[in-house]
């Protein structure tokens, strides 16, 4: 079995974003705009936290998949490609987390 990546998910979201036949949840969510997409992202984050604190492993997996999907939809609407986020993560790993946090702009 080949490995499914976030880049694969990003490509699927991009492909479905322009569907006009009413068959795509992705297209309908994008059409509702960033506020709705961000709201869905927040809901999935909360559901992931609830599953985690209740020790529901299957729930964590399922809700995490929903969370990642909605995060990539939010990025799509915002024009933020996965590679930009990965580059930021790469940049941050060149120092410890405490060093990175201390170096952030205040305000």
Buried (B, 14 or more C-beta within 10 A) or exposed (E): EEEEEBEEBBEBBEEBBEBEEEEBEBBEBBEEEBEBBBBBBEBBBEBBEEBBEEEEEEBBEBBBEBBBBBBBBBBBBEEBBBEEBEEEEEEBEEEEEEEEEEEEEEE
